[in-house]
Amino acid sequence: MIKANKMQKEQIIESLLVWNFWEKDIDTGIPRDEYLRKIKRYLKTDEIVTLTGVRRSGKSTILLQVLANLIKKDVPRVNTLYVNFEDPRFYNFLNIDLLDNIWEAYYDYLRPEGKVYLVLDEIQKIEGWEHWARTKYDRKEKVKIFVTGSNAEFLSSEFASVLTGRHLQLFVSPLNFREFLKFRNIKVKADKFWLLKNKNVLRNLCWEYLQVGGFPKVVLTGDELLRNELLTQYFNDILTRDIVDRYKLKSADKLKNLTLFYSTNFTRKYSFNKVKKLADFSLSLDSIHRFSYYLANSFLIDFLPRFSYSLKNQMQTDRKVYFVDNGMHNSTAFKFSSDKGKLLENAVFHHLKRQGKELYYFHEKQEVDFVCREGLNVTELINVCYNMDDKETFLRETSALVEAMRYFKLKESKIIIAEGDSKKLTEQGFDIRIVPFYQWALE
């Protein structure tokens, strides 16, 4: 961490003026209603609210929307404070003293009375920030603190121990399908008639969602070339700011090669040993372990374990890899086909993850894409297939689910498709529901 001279109060206020509502309104974009509803509940508590998620997923915008809503409800503008620690003017002062300096300058110049709503954006850049936040909490100061971070280590065990019982956590992802439709000016109605009437429109938008992904600014960008440029820039920013700079890596090119390997081969099963054998670049097994850990911490990739009642077996088997966003995959991966089925499976994985489900894949004689577990019980089995037109595909998908339903003693399961209509089948006494993604994602 860079130590530097104390930042002057005038410099601090000049920096903060750009980001705050004190003398102007700020365009906060399209409301992310699901997150705003949760945060509205959190406002009733004193707990520190932590927002995590991949860079550019909308964390900062959501908190600006929170501040704007508070101002609409007669919270004085000067009682809101938003600090962006990626502002280059803070670069040479990123240490714990900066938090005190900002707080002193804010009170000296704005003189707020009553409760202050404080947003600390990309706070992981300040080492020890959690102790500062805990002190404010323990002293019962009149301040509601929100913090964001683009790295899972932001919620490390050390951080958690400092703020035990003092924080509420919210994971922010790129847009889900319902939000994507809202960004496309489609107002979803909760009735079967609306769904049937708009079936063709929803199918087309479903395919667009599977290609474009859910980064908010990208979804609002109509120019395909510009979308790809934005996604490539996001990809490079995550690698550089959230991994290379954070972990002080010297081999940035090797990290990028590994990331491109995972992006290209998403939804497939790998062990780290297998990655080492298959990858066409030189990287030690230790580096593959470490770099994969960094990529997962920055939310670029997720690993899905195989289901087993034995934790040891679960740890030793191959894991499936999923990529953060379909649009980013399309803009970075080496592709020789449209990957339609993989794009659908990746989207289904992230939809299930947003619901907070504990996920696995199943593989005994045959494979099932997703096993959903709640506590000790497996509650849902899901296969993903772009369409069910081919007889061989139909038999493969249904027989795998029947095997898994027998194994877990479940009576029903699902197949998520992109093309085709909803239907219900009975195979060997088991019910299998086939449902289009657009319908399933809006349930």
C-alpha positions in Angstrom: 0.0 0.0 0.0 1.3 3.4 -1.0 2.0 5.8 1.9 1.8 9.5 1.1 1.3 12.9 2.6 -2.1 13.8 3.9 -4.6 14.8 1.3 -5.8 18.4 1.8 -9.4 19.0 2.7 -9.9 21.2 -0.4 -8.6 18.5 -2.7 -10.9 15.9 -1.1 -14.0 18.1 -1.4 -13.2 18.9 -5.0 -12.9 15.2 -5.8 -16.1 14.4 -4.0 -18.1 17.1 -5.7 -18.0 15.2 -9.0 -19.7 12.1 -7.5 -22.2 13.5 -5.1 -25.8 14.9 -5.2 -24.9 17.9 -3.0 -25.4 20.5 -5.7 -26.8 18.6 -8.7 -29.0 15.6 -9.7 -27.2 12.6 -11.1 -28.6 10.2 -13.7 -28.8 6.9 -11.9 -30.2 4.9 -14.8 -32.8 2.2 -14.8 -33.8 1.0 -11.3 -32.7 -2.5 -10.3 -35.9 -3.1 -8.3 -35.0 -6.5 -6.8 -31.8 -5.1 -5.2 -33.5 -1.8 -4.2 -36.2 -3.7 -2.3 -33.7 -5.7 -0.4 -31.6 -2.6 0.5 -34.8 -0.8 1.6 -35.2 -3.5 4.2 -31.6 -3.1 5.2 -32.1 0.6 5.8 -34.1 -0.2 8.9 -31.0 -1.7 10.6 -27.7 -0.3 11.7 -25.7 -3.1 10.0 -23.0 -2.3 7.4 -24.3 -3.3 4.0 -21.8 -5.0 1.7 -22.3 -5.3 -2.0 -20.1 -7.7 -3.9 -20.0 -8.9 -7.5 -18.0 -8.7 -10.8 -16.8 -5.3 -11.9 -19.3 -3.3 -14.0 -22.3 -5.4 -12.8 -24.0 -2.3 -11.4 -23.1 -2.2 -7.7 -22.2 1.5 -7.7 -25.3 2.5 -9.7 -27.6 0.6 -7.4 -26.2 2.5 -4.4 -26.5 5.8 -6.2 -30.1 4.8 -6.9 -30.5 4.2 -3.1 -29.1 7.7 -2.3 -31.3 9.3 -5.0 -34.4 7.6 -3.4 -33.5 8.8 0.0 -33.2 12.4 -1.2 -36.6 12.0 -2.8 -37.9 11.0 0.6 -36.6 14.3 2.1 -33.2 13.1 3.4 -31.0 16.3 3.0 -28.6 16.1 0.0 -25.7 16.9 2.3 -26.5 13.8 4.4 -25.4 11.6 1.6 -21.8 10.9 0.9 -20.5 8.8 -2.0 -16.7 8.0 -2.2 -15.3 6.3 -5.3 -11.8 4.9 -4.4 -11.0 4.4 -8.1 -11.0 8.2 -8.6 -7.4 8.8 -9.8 -7.2 11.8 -7.5 -7.1 9.4 -4.5 -4.4 7.1 -6.0 -1.4 8.4 -4.0 -3.4 8.5 -0.7 -4.9 5.0 -0.5 -4.4 4.1 3.1 -6.5 4.0 6.2 -5.8 7.6 7.1 -7.7 8.7 3.9 -11.0 7.5 5.5 -10.5 9.8 8.5 -9.4 12.7 6.2 -12.5 12.3 4.0 -14.8 12.1 7.0 -13.2 15.2 8.6 -13.3 17.2 5.3 -17.0 16.2 4.7 -18.1 17.3 8.1 -16.0 20.5 8.0 -17.4 21.6 4.6 -21.0 20.2 4.5 -21.9 20.2 8.2 -24.6 17.5 8.0 -27.1 17.2 10.9 -28.6 13.9 11.7 -28.0 10.5 10.1 -25.5 10.3 7.2 -25.7 7.7 4.4 -22.2 6.8 3.4 -21.2 4.8 0.3 -17.6 3.5 0.1 -17.1 2.3 -3.5 -14.4 -0.3 -4.3 -13.3 -0.2 -0.6 -10.9 -3.2 -1.0 -8.3 -0.6 -2.1 -8.1 0.6 1.5 -6.3 -2.0 3.7 -7.9 -2.2 7.1 -11.1 -0.4 6.1 -13.2 -2.9 8.1 -11.7 -1.7 11.4 -12.7 1.8 10.5 -16.2 0.8 9.7 -16.5 -1.3 12.9 -15.5 1.6 15.0 -18.2 3.8 13.5 -20.7 0.9 14.1 -19.6 0.2 17.7 -19.7 3.8 18.7 -23.3 4.0 17.4 -22.5 7.0 15.3 -25.3 8.4 13.1 -24.1 6.8 9.9 -25.4 4.0 7.7 -22.5 2.5 5.8 -22.6 0.8 2.4 -19.5 -0.7 0.9 -18.8 -2.3 -2.5 -16.0 -4.6 -3.6 -15.2 -6.5 -6.9 -13.2 -9.3 -5.3 -14.5 -12.2 -3.1 -11.5 -11.7 -0.7 -13.3 -8.5 0.2 -15.4 -10.9 2.3 -12.5 -12.9 3.5 -12.6 -14.8 6.8 -10.5 -12.0 8.4 -12.9 -9.4 7.2 -15.9 -11.4 8.4 -14.4 -11.9 11.8 -13.9 -8.2 12.3 -17.5 -7.4 11.2 -19.2 -10.5 12.7 -22.8 -9.7 13.3 -22.3 -6.2 12.0 -22.9 -6.5 8.3 -25.5 -7.7 5.7 -24.2 -9.1 2.4 -25.7 -8.7 -1.0 -24.3 -10.3 -4.2 -24.9 -8.2 -7.4 -24.8 -10.0 -10.7 -25.2 -8.8 -14.3 -28.8 -8.5 -15.4 -31.1 -11.6 -15.2 -33.6 -12.2 -18.0 -36.4 -10.2 -16.3 -34.1 -7.2 -15.8 -32.9 -7.6 -19.4 -36.5 -7.3 -20.6 -36.9 -4.2 -18.5 -33.8 -2.6 -20.1 -35.4 -3.5 -23.4 -38.6 -1.6 -22.4 -40.6 -4.8 -22.0 -43.0 -4.8 -19.0 -43.5 -8.4 -17.8 -46.9 -9.3 -16.6 -47.6 -12.3 -14.3 -50.2 -14.1 -16.3 -50.3 -17.0 -18.8 -52.2 -15.0 -21.4 -49.5 -12.3 -21.6 -46.8 -15.0 -21.8 -48.6 -16.8 -24.7 -49.4 -13.5 -26.6 -45.7 -12.4 -26.4 -44.2 -15.9 -27.0 -42.4 -15.0 -30.3 -41.1 -11.7 -29.0 -39.8 -13.4 -25.8 -38.1 -16.1 -27.8 -36.2 -13.5 -30.0 -35.2 -11.6 -26.9 -34.1 -14.8 -25.2 -31.7 -15.5 -28.0 -30.5 -11.9 -27.8 -30.0 -12.2 -24.1 -28.0 -15.5 -24.5 -25.7 -13.7 -26.9 -25.4 -10.2 -25.4 -25.3 -11.1 -21.8 -26.3 -8.9 -18.9 -23.8 -6.2 -18.2 -26.1 -3.1 -17.9 -24.2 -0.6 -20.1 -23.6 -3.3 -22.7 -27.3 -4.2 -22.8 -28.2 -0.5 -23.4 -25.7 -0.2 -26.2 -27.2 -0.9 -29.7 -23.9 -0.8 -31.6 -22.6 -4.4 -31.8 -19.0 -3.3 -32.4 -19.2 -0.9 -29.4 -20.6 -3.7 -27.3 -17.7 -5.9 -28.1 -15.2 -3.1 -27.3 -16.9 -2.5 -23.9 -16.9 -6.2 -23.0 -13.2 -6.6 -24.0 -12.4 -3.5 -21.9 -14.3 -5.0 -18.9 -12.4 -8.2 -19.4 -9.0 -6.5 -19.4 -9.9 -4.3 -16.5 -10.9 -7.2 -14.3 -7.7 -9.0 -15.1 -5.5 -6.0 -14.6 -7.2 -4.2 -11.6 -8.7 -7.1 -9.7 -6.0 -9.7 -10.2 -2.7 -8.5 -11.6 -2.5 -5.3 -9.6 -4.1 -6.8 -6.5 -1.9 -9.9 -6.3 1.2 -8.2 -7.9 1.5 -10.8 -10.7 4.4 -10.7 -13.1 3.0 -13.2 -15.6 -0.1 -11.2 -16.8 0.0 -12.9 -20.2 -0.2 -16.4 -18.7 -3.1 -15.3 -16.5 -4.9 -14.1 -19.6 -4.1 -17.3 -21.5 -5.7 -19.4 -18.7 -8.7 -17.1 -18.6 -9.2 -17.4 -22.4 -8.9 -21.2 -22.0 -11.7 -21.2 -19.4 -13.8 -18.8 -21.5 -13.4 -20.9 -24.6 -14.1 -24.2 -22.8 -16.9 -23.1 -20.5 -19.5 -25.7 -19.3 -16.9 -28.5 -19.7 -15.4 -30.6 -16.9 -11.8 -30.2 -15.9 -9.3 -30.9 -13.2 -6.3 -28.6 -12.8 -4.1 -31.5 -14.0 -6.2 -31.9 -17.1 -6.0 -28.1 -17.8 -2.2 -28.4 -17.6 -2.2 -31.3 -20.1 -4.7 -29.7 -22.6 -3.7 -26.0 -22.5 -1.4 -24.9 -25.4 0.6 -22.6 -23.1 3.2 -23.2 -20.4 1.9 -22.9 -16.9 2.9 -24.9 -13.8 0.2 -26.8 -11.8 0.8 -24.5 -8.9 0.1 -21.4 -11.1 -3.0 -23.0 -12.5 -4.3 -23.5 -8.9 -3.5 -19.9 -7.9 -4.6 -18.2 -11.0 -7.9 -20.2 -11.0 -8.5 -19.1 -7.4 -7.8 -15.5 -8.4 -10.2 -15.7 -11.4 -13.0 -17.2 -9.1 -12.4 -14.5 -6.5 -12.8 -11.8 -9.2 -16.1 -13.5 -10.2 -14.9 -14.2 -13.8 -15.4 -17.9 -13.4 -17.3 -20.4 -11.3 -16.5 -24.0 -10.6 -19.4 -26.5 -10.2 -18.5 -29.7 -8.3 -19.8 -33.2 -9.0 -22.4 -34.3 -6.5 -21.3 -36.9 -4.0 -22.3 -37.8 -0.5 -18.6 -38.2 0.1 -16.8 -34.8 0.5 -13.5 -36.5 -0.4 -14.9 -37.8 -3.7 -16.4 -34.5 -4.4 -13.1 -32.8 -4.0 -11.2 -35.3 -6.2 -13.5 -35.3 -9.2 -13.5 -32.9 -12.2 -15.4 -29.7 -11.9 -17.4 -27.9 -14.6 -16.4 -24.4 -15.3 -18.8 -21.5 -16.0 -18.0 -18.0 -17.3 -19.3 -14.8 -15.7 -21.3 -13.6 -18.7 -22.3 -14.9 -22.2 -21.5 -11.5 -23.9 -18.0 -11.4 -22.4 -17.5 -15.1 -23.5 -18.6 -14.1 -27.1 -16.2 -11.2 -27.2 -13.2 -13.0 -25.8 -13.3 -16.8 -26.5 -11.8 -18.6 -29.5 -15.0 -20.0 -31.2 -15.6 -22.1 -34.2 -19.4 -22.4 -33.7 -22.2 -20.5 -32.1 -22.1 -22.6 -28.9 -25.9 -22.2 -28.5 -26.3 -25.1 -26.1 -23.4 -23.9 -23.9 -24.7 -20.3 -23.9 -28.0 -21.6 -22.6 -26.4 -23.8 -20.0 -24.2 -20.9 -18.8 -27.3 -18.7 -18.5 -29.2 -21.4 -16.6 -26.3 -21.8 -14.1 -26.2 -18.1 -13.4 -30.0 -17.9 -13.0 -29.8 -20.7 -10.4 -26.9 -19.1 -8.7 -28.7 -15.8 -8.3 -31.5 -17.7 -6.5 -28.9 -18.7 -3.9 -29.2 -22.5 -4.7 -26.4 -24.9 -3.7 -25.5 -26.4 -7.0 -23.7 -29.6 -8.3 -23.7 -31.7 -11.4 -24.6 -35.4 -11.3 -22.7 -38.2 -13.0 -23.1 -41.9 -12.4 -23.8 -43.7 -15.7 -25.2 -40.6 -17.3 -24.9 -36.9 -16.6 -27.4 -34.3 -15.3 -26.4 -30.7 -15.6 -27.7 -29.3 -12.3 -28.5 -30.8 -8.9 -30.1 -28.3 -6.6 -29.7 -29.0 -2.9 -31.2 -27.3 0.2 -29.7 -28.4 3.5 -29.5 -32.2 3.4 -32.1 -32.6 0.7 -31.8 -32.6 -3.1 -34.8 -30.6 -4.3 -34.4 -30.3 -8.0 -32.8 -31.9 -11.1 -32.3 -29.9 -14.3 -30.9 -30.7 -17.7 -30.3 -28.1 -20.3 -30.7 -28.6 -24.1 -31.0 -26.1 -26.8 -33.9 -28.0 -28.4 -35.3 -31.5 -28.2 -36.0 -32.1 -31.9 -33.4 -34.9 -32.3 -34.6 -38.4 -31.1 -31.1 -39.3 -29.8 -30.9 -36.1 -27.8 -34.4 -36.6 -26.4 -33.5 -40.1 -25.2 -30.1 -39.0 -23.7 -31.6 -36.1 -21.7 -34.7 -38.0 -20.4 -32.9 -41.2 -19.5 -30.2 -39.3 -17.6 -32.9 -37.5 -15.6 -34.8 -40.8 -14.9 -31.5 -42.3 -13.6 -31.0 -39.3 -11.3 -34.6 -39.2 -10.1 -34.3 -42.9 -9.1 -31.0 -42.1 -7.3 -32.4 -39.2 -5.3 -35.9 -40.6 -5.0 -37.5 -37.6 -6.7 -40.7 -37.9 -8.8 -40.1 -34.9 -11.2 -37.4 -33.0 -13.0 -36.9 -30.3 -15.7 -35.3 -29.8 -19.1 -34.7 -26.1 -20.0 -34.7 -25.5 -23.7 -34.3 -22.4 -25.9 -36.3 -23.6 -28.9 -39.7 -25.4 -28.6 -42.8 -25.2 -26.4 -43.5 -26.2 -22.9 -44.7 -29.8 -22.3 -44.9 -32.4 -19.6 -43.8 -36.0 -20.2 -44.0 -39.2 -18.1 -41.1 -41.6 -18.5 -41.0 -44.9 -16.6 -43.4 -43.4 -14.0 -41.4 -40.2 -13.6 -42.6 -36.7 -14.6 -40.3 -34.5 -16.8 -41.3 -30.9 -17.5 -39.8 -29.4 -20.6 -39.9 -25.6 -20.4 -38.5 -22.8 -22.5 -35.8 -20.6 -20.9 -37.8 -17.4 -21.3 -40.7 -18.9 -19.4 -38.7 -20.6 -16.7 -36.6 -17.5 -16.1 -39.7 -15.4 -15.6 -41.4 -17.8 -13.1 
